[in-house]
Each structure stands twice: as C-alpha cells, then as structure tokens.
Amino acid sequence: MSTLLRQLPQVDALLASPGMAGLLSAYSRQEVADTLRSALQALRADLKAGRLNQLPDFANEAFAQSLADRIEAERQPNLRPAINATGIIIHTNLGRARLAPEALAAIQAVGADHSNLELDLDTGRRGSRHTHVEHLICELTGAEAALVVNNCAAAVLLSLMATAQGRKVVASRGELIEIGGAFRLPDVIQQSGAVLSEVGTTNKTRAKDYAEAIDPDTAVLLKSHTSNYQIVGFTHTPGRDELAALAHATGTILMEDLGSGVLVDLSPYGLRNEPVVSDVLASGVDIVMFSGDKLLGGLNAASSQDVLNSSVV
C-alpha cells in the first residue's frame, strides 16, 4: 500500500501530461485541476482502506474520460424536473405548486433584461422591491400592508422580533406546531427573543385561558393553523373573533400563522379546513403570516416566497 501511495502523481505533473490536453481544451484549468485533486484524494482513501490494490493508468484515455464525466456531473444543475407520482398534488418535497405558463413567461421576459426592481419609474429615484407585490397582496387579502420574506417561519420570527422581543407570547398547547424542515414554533419564539407562555391543554383551550395569562408584560396572543394534523373528539378552540376582542381590549396583538395560506374559498373543491386569508384578517387578527409557494403557487425553485400580511404594520 505504501508503495502505491508513493506512486500517486502530483496534480501539476498530471496537468502537464499529454493525456490532459483534451480536457484542458474543453474545460478550464481550474476545473480540471480541482477534479484531478478530488480523484487523487479518492484513490488515496481507497488505498488506505484496502479497497484498491492497483492504480489506474493515468495516461489512458479512460482516466481522462472519468475526469470529464466528473466535471460534467458537477456542471449539472441541482434542481431538475421530476415526476410527481405520489398522489399529493402540491408536494413540498417536489417543488410544491407548479408555476402557471403566464408566470413563467413573465419571469423570462423581465429576467432577460434590466428591470425596475428597485427603481421608481415616476421619480427616477431608488424605489423598493416590496412595492411590486405589496399592493397586490393587500388587494387580494384586505390587509393594510404586506411584506414578502423568505419563508413562513421567517415571517413568524421577524413578526415576533418586531412586536414581542423580551416580552411574553401566549399560545395554546394544542397549537405548538412543528412543520417540515423541523421548524418548531417554540424554538422560533425563543429565537425571536420572546418568552413563550403555554395555555390550555392539548385538546382544549378556551379564551379565558388566554385572558388569565395576560399581564403587563404580554405583547402577543399567537394562534397557529394546524394544517398538518388534527385533534378530534373532546376538543375546544376559541374563535378568532373571541381572541381578537380579547387582544384589542387588553392592548395586545393577535397574530396568526396560517401555514400554506388560501386566497379563495376552496370548500367547493373539497378542501374545507383551510381558512381564507381575507376572512382571517376580517375577523380581527392583527398580523397574519402565510406561505406564498404552496397553495398560492409562487416561486419555489431557488427560495420559497412567503408572505407576512399585516393589518397594523
């Protein structure tokens, strides 16, 4: 083994060999050098582990082709089309909702040139990228203001940091959710700098439980939509109107994490347990967070686009 290890050539020596000429003409020197270095490290590891008892012929065309195959594999995009045969139409792991042809055409049209991303065309001065979507979200939901952030967990985190950092957040034990990606609501609350106050039980929480937990240090009453599980049977959850009245009477903020978020009533299509964003805001909830890349069908390839809707910001 030690003899074979000593026979491993140097990267520079291989780069100068005739067998690498074709690779260097097809790819950058840096790509070829990095791939060679990686291949030699793999050979060294195999020799030390006893998985290899001879070295490849470094002058052979097959070795150069193996390097070319590695380079081509590295150049392939990570995101690729996939067939969704799971039966779940909007699948989180498979790109969520597909973009409409009109949306794809609009992305291609604006992405092929410079755009007014942060330019106010009326004044010629720097503008805000948020203005392109805020008025649309407000029109669709009835919110007074809106902000797009990276994902719904980030929306919850930022909302709590802005409203409850160093203060108390009251939430039902039956709504301390965990979503995909291991985002746990108690962890998000802790990271925001707020202090979680759990009320009620797993199956029953009443408005008076929230009321009894409110003190001068309380900033937010937090409600979460349990979209990925159900608690059935001997249960009770206070209505949004009850919590809204309580929040407004006590000077606290009622905030709700809706998860996916629905802009139209989907009950005619059999989806009856998803609250409509505009209805939630109309019930008196002050701040609503929901995802824009699932049921809404926003961008999801590079980063999920989630929405923080606020009727008070």
N, C-alpha and C positions, 0 to 999 in steps of 0.2 A: 504493500500500500504506500509506504513512504517513497518508494522508487517512482511509482506512478504520480504521486503528488509533486515530486520534483520535476517530472516531465511536463507538467501543465505549462503551456507557453504564456508569455506576458501578453497583455492586451495590445500594446504598441507593436510588438513583433507580429502578431496576427494581422493587425490593420495594414502592415506593410507587405504582407504576403500576397502573391498573385491571386489567390483564391478569393480575396475580399474585394477585388477590383470591381466586380459586377455589383456587389452590394453598395459600395461607396458611390457608384454612379447612379444608383436607383434611390438611395436614401441618404440622409445627412450623416456626416461623420459622427456626430454626437449620438444619433440613434443607433448606428452600428456599434459604436464603442460601448454604449450602455448595455446593449443586448449581448455583446460578447462578454462583458464583465458579469452579467447575470448568468450566462450559460456556464462560464468557468466556475462561478460560485456554486452552482448546482452540481457540477461534476465533482468539485472538491467535497461537497457534503455527501454525495453518493459514495465516493471512495472511502471516506472516513467511516461511513455507516456500513460498509461491506456490501452495498447494493451493486457495485460495479467492480469488475476485475480487469478491465482494459479501457484505454482511452479511444475516443473516436479518431478517425483520420482527419485532422484539421485541414488538410489540403484537398480533401474530397469534396465534390460538388454537393453531396448530400448534407454535409455540415453547413455549407453556405446556405443551402435551401432551408435548413431548420432555423437558421437565424432570420431569414426572410419571412418565414411563417410566423415567428415570434413577433417581428416588427409589425406585420400586417394585423395580427391579433391585437396588439397594443393600440393600433390606429382605429380599431373598430369603436363606434360609439357605445357607451354603456347602455343607453336606452334603446331598445329595439322593439319592433312590433311583436305582439304575442296574441295568440288565440285564446279568448276567454270562453272556456267550455265548462265553467264551474256552476252555471245556473244563476249566479249572482250578477245581475246586470251592471250595477255600479259597484265595482270591486276595488277596494282600497289598494290591494297589492298589485292590481293590473291596470293602473292608470286612472282609476275612478271613472268619471264621466268623459266620454269622447267629445272633442270639440266639434261644433257644427261647421259645415263647409263654409258658411259665411264668415265665421270667426277665423278659420284658417286663412281664408282669402284676405281678410283684413290684416292679419298678422304679416302675411307675406308682402302685402302692398306697402305697409308702413315700415317694415323691417328692412326693405331693400334700399332705403334712403335715409337721410337725416329727417328728424321729425321735431315737432314742438313739445317734446316730452316735458321739459321744464322751461318753456318759453311762452309768455303771454303774447299772443299774436296781436292783440288790440293795442298794447302799450309798447311792445318790442323789448320789454324788460323780462328779467328772470321770473318764471312762474313756479307752480308747484305741480308735481306729478299726481298729487292726490285729486286735483280738480277734475281730472279726466273721468273719474269714476264716482266721486262723491255725490254729485247732483243726480246721477242715475240711480244710485243706491237709495238716496233719500226719496226720489220719486217712486221707486218700487216699494219702499217699506213704510214711508211716512215719517222717517226719522228726521231730526233737525240737523244732524251732522253725521258723517261717516268717515271711517279711516280703514285703509287696507294694510294689513301686516302679513307676516309670513305664514302663520297658521293659527288655528283657533286657540291652542294652548298659549301661544304668544299673546293673542288678544286678551285672554284672561289675565295673564301675568302683567301686561302693561296696564290694563284697567285697574287692577288691584294696587299696583305700584303708584298709580296716579291718585287713587282715592282712599287707600287704606293702609299705606305703609306705616308701620309702627302702631297700628290700631287693630281693632277686632273685626273679624269677619264671621258672621253667623251662618251656618249651613246645616242642613238636615243630614243625619247619619245615613239615611236611605238614598242620598244623592252624592255621596263622596265617590265619584266615579273614577274608573281607570279606562283610558281609551287606548287604541292601537299605538305602538311605539312606546308603551309603558309610561305614558303621561298620567300621573296620578294627581287628582285635584288637591289633596292635602299637601303634596310636595310643591305644587305650583303656588299655593297660598303661602307656604313657608318661604319659598324663594323670593316672593314678592316683598317680603318683609312684614307682611301682615300676620296676625295671630288668629288661628282657627278656633272657633267656639262651636263644638258639635252640639246639636239639639235633637230631641225626639229619639225615636228608635229606628231600627232598620225598616220596619213595616208601617209604623205610624208616627207621623209628625203633624202637630197642629199649629195654628197661628199663634196660640198662646205660648207655645214653646219658644218661638222666636221672640215674642214680646217679653217673656221673663228673662231672656238672655241679654236684652238690650240694656246698655248702661252708657254713661257719658263717653266711654272710650270706644263705643261701637260705631263703625263707619259704614259697613255694607251688610246687607242681607243677600246672600248668594244662593241662587236657585240653579239647578243643573238638570237638563233634559236627559233622562236615562234611555237613550236611543238604542243601546246595545244589550239591554237586559230588561226584564220586567219583574216586579214584585206584585204578586196577585194574592187574592184571598182577603184576609183580615187586615186591610190597609186603609190609610188615610193620608192625603197630602193637601195642604191648604191651597186654595185657588190663588192665582196671580193677583186678582183684584183685592183679596184679603191682605196679601203681603204688601201690595202697593199702597193700600190705605194705611197700613201699619208703618211702612217706611216713611211715607210723607208726614204722618202725624208725629213721628219721632225724630225727624230730621236726618234719617239715614238714607242710603242709596240702595235701591233694589236692582240687582244685577243678575242676568241670566245667561248661562252658557247653553246654547241651543244645539251644539254639535254640528250636524250637517247643514241645517237651515233650509227652509222651504219658503219660496216666494209666492206660490199659488197653492190653493187647496187641492190636495191630491186624493182626497177621500173618494171622488168618483172613480178613481182608478185602483181602489182597494187599499191605499196607504192612508190609514185613518188615525194614526197615533203621532203624526208629525205636525207640530204647531207651526202655523204660518207666521213669519217674522212680523208682518204688519199687524196681525192680531195681538201678538205678544206686546208690541210697543203700545198699541191702543189700550191694552188692559192696564197700563200704568207702569210697566217695567221701565226703569230709567236707562239702563245700558244693556244692550243685547249683543252677544258675540256669536257668530256662526261662520261655518266654512263656506268658501266660495268655489271649491274644486270638486265637490261631490254632487249633490242634487242640483246645485246651481250650474255646474258644468263649466267652471273656469279653468285657468291654466293649471296643469298639474305635472308637467314633464320635468321642468327644471326645479320649480319650487311651488308648493301649494299656495294658492292665493286665498286668504281668509279675511273675513270682514269683521270689523268692530263697528257695530251700529250704535249710535248714541243719541238719545233724545235730550241729553243735558249738556254734552260737551260743546 
